[in-house]
Amino acid sequence: MKFESVRLNDAWGNSCALTNLVLRGGRKDVMKITDAIEDSKDGDELCRMLNDILFSNFHVNRETDDYIRLLSVDMLGNKDYLIIMKN
């Protein structure tokens, strides 16, 4: 899928750095995240690809023609939204 931008927000709408998402193995590599977005066709496939490489477990929260919003809730109840704006 072609995308315009990727944002990571917390539950209050504050922007966070994509490097806050830790990959399995302890590395932080934003290129793997962008590669997964480019290789996916829809939100469900994107979730499967991201859940394979990230510690965070994402679910599709909302998908429209303009964007995909993924939700991750950690064990303390903190919510993170990964928002992908499509072209």
ROBA-236911 format. One line per field, with one value per residue (C-alpha): residue number from 1; x, y, z; residue in three letters. Coordinates in Angstrom, 1 decimal. Example, Ala and Ser with C-alpha at 12.3 -4.5 7.8 and 13.67 -1.06 7.14 Angstrom:
% residues 2
nr (1, 2) $
xx (12.3, 13.7) $
yy (-4.5, -1.1) $
zz (7.8, 7.1) $
rest (Ala, Ser) $
***
This chain:
% residues 87
nr (1, 2, 3, 4, 5, 6, 7, 8, 9, 10, 11, 12, 13, 14, 15, 16, 17, 18, 19, 20, 21, 22, 23, 24, 25, 26, 27, 28, 29, 30, 31, 32, 33, 34, 35, 36, 37, 38, 39, 40, 41, 42, 43, 44, 45, 46, 47, 48, 49, 50, 51, 52, 53, 54, 55, 56, 57, 58, 59, 60, 61, 62, 63, 64, 65, 66, 67, 68, 69, 70, 71, 72, 73, 74, 75, 76, 77, 78, 79, 80, 81, 82, 83, 84, 85, 86, 87) $
xx (0.0, 1.3, 1.2, 1.7, 2.7, 2.9, 2.2, 2.3, 0.0, -0.9, -4.5, -4.5, -3.4, 0.3, 2.7, 5.4, 8.5, 8.2, 11.4, 9.4, 8.1, 10.6, 11.2, 11.5, 15.1, 15.4, 16.3, 14.7, 14.4, 11.8, 12.6, 11.1, 7.9, 7.7, 8.5, 5.6, 3.3, 4.4, 4.1, 0.6, -2.7, -5.1, -5.3, -5.7, -2.6, -0.7, -1.6, -0.3, 3.0, 3.6, 2.7, 5.4, 8.1, 7.0, 6.5, 3.3, 0.2, -1.8, -5.5, -7.4, -9.3, -10.6, -10.0, -11.2, -10.2, -7.9, -6.2, -5.8, -5.8, -4.3, -4.7, -2.3, -3.0, -0.1, -0.5, -0.8, -3.8, -1.8, -3.2, -1.1, -2.5, -0.5, -2.0, -1.1, -2.3, -2.9, -2.1) $
yy (0.0, 3.5, 5.8, 9.5, 9.5, 7.4, 8.8, 7.2, 8.9, 8.0, 7.9, 11.7, 12.5, 13.4, 12.5, 9.9, 8.8, 5.7, 4.6, 4.0, 0.8, -1.8, -4.6, -8.2, -8.8, -5.4, -3.4, -0.2, 0.0, 2.2, 0.9, -2.5, -0.8, 1.2, -1.9, -3.8, -0.9, -0.8, -4.6, -4.9, -4.6, -3.7, -3.2, -6.8, -7.9, -4.9, -6.0, -9.5, -8.2, -5.6, -8.1, -10.4, -7.8, -5.7, -6.4, -4.3, -6.2, -4.0, -4.4, -2.5, 0.2, 2.0, 1.7, 4.2, 5.1, 7.9, 6.2, 3.1, 3.5, 0.6, 0.3, -1.3, -1.7, -2.7, -4.7, -1.5, -0.3, 2.4, 2.9, 3.7, 4.5, 3.9, 6.1, 5.5, 8.1, 6.6, 8.3) $
zz (0.0, -0.7, 2.2, 2.9, 6.6, 9.7, 13.2, 16.6, 19.2, 22.7, 24.0, 24.7, 21.1, 22.0, 19.2, 20.0, 18.0, 15.9, 17.5, 20.7, 19.1, 20.0, 17.5, 18.6, 19.5, 21.2, 18.0, 16.9, 13.1, 11.5, 8.1, 9.0, 10.0, 6.7, 4.7, 6.4, 5.5, 1.9, 1.5, 3.0, 1.1, 4.0, 7.7, 8.7, 6.7, 8.1, 11.7, 11.1, 9.6, 12.4, 15.2, 13.8, 14.1, 17.1, 20.8, 20.7, 19.6, 17.2, 16.1, 13.5, 15.2, 12.2, 8.4, 5.8, 2.3, 3.7, 6.7, 8.9, 12.6, 14.6, 18.4, 20.9, 24.6, 26.9, 30.1, 32.1, 30.0, 28.1, 24.6, 21.5, 18.1, 14.9, 12.2, 8.5, 6.1, 2.6, -0.7) $
rest (Met, Lys, Phe, Glu, Ser, Val, Arg, Leu, Asn, Asp, Ala, Trp, Gly, Asn, Ser, Cys, Ala, Leu, Thr, Asn, Leu, Val, Leu, Arg, Gly, Gly, Arg, Lys, Asp, Val, Met, Lys, Ile, Thr, Asp, Ala, Ile, Glu, Asp, Ser, Lys, Asp, Gly, Asp, Glu, Leu, Cys, Arg, Met, Leu, Asn, Asp, Ile, Leu, Phe, Ser, Asn, Phe, His, Val, Asn, Arg, Glu, Thr, Asp, Asp, Tyr, Ile, Arg, Leu, Leu, Ser, Val, Asp, Met, Leu, Gly, Asn, Lys, Asp, Tyr, Leu, Ile, Ile, Met, Lys, Asn) $
***
